[in-house]
Amino acid sequence: MGLRALLLPVTGHHADDVALRIAFEIAQTFDSHLSALCLRPDPVDIARYVADWTAPVMTGELVAAVENEAAAAAQDAGRSFDEWRAKHGLPTGPAIHGTHGVSVSWAERTGTPGAILRDAARFADLVVMRGLGPNGPVDGD
C-alpha cells in the first residue's frame, strides 16, 4: 500500500518549512498528492474566552486583531508555499487518480484547528506535522 494522499497542516510559522521538506521527500517516494492546509483560528472562539472578563469594546478589538493576524499569517504561508511549489515545478490542483509524480494543493480553513485537522485527516493516508513542545511549536531541526 502506498501513501497517495498526504496532509500537511500549516499555520505560517517558519517551522512549517521543515515539515514541508519532510512531506515532500515522502511524496516523492510514493508519487503522492500533498495537500497543504492552512489552519486559521476562528476569532469568535477567542472572543468566547475573553468575553467574561473584558469590556465589549475590547472584545471587538481583540476579534479584529486576531482576524488580522490570522489573515497575515495565512497570506505569508500561502506565498511561501506557492514559491516553494514553483521552485520545484510542481503542478497544483486536486489529486487525480492514476497520475504519476508529486502534485500539490493549497486550502485555508477557519475554525477550531483541532476539529479542522481531525476532519481533514480522515481523507489522508498520512499527516505530516511539525513538532510541538511544552511552549508551542518547535522551531525546526
Salt bridges, closest charged atoms under 4 A:
ASP16 OD1 - ARG130 NH1 2.42
ASP45 OD1 - ARG48 NH1 2.63
ASP76 OD1 - ARG79 NH2 2.58
ASP82 OD1 - ARG85 NE 3.17
GLU108 OE1 - ARG40 NH1 3.21
ASP119 OD1 - ARG118 NE 3.01
ASP139 OD1 - HIS13 NE2 3.40
ASP139 OD1 - HIS14 NE2 3.73
ASP141 OD2 - ARG21 NH2 3.01
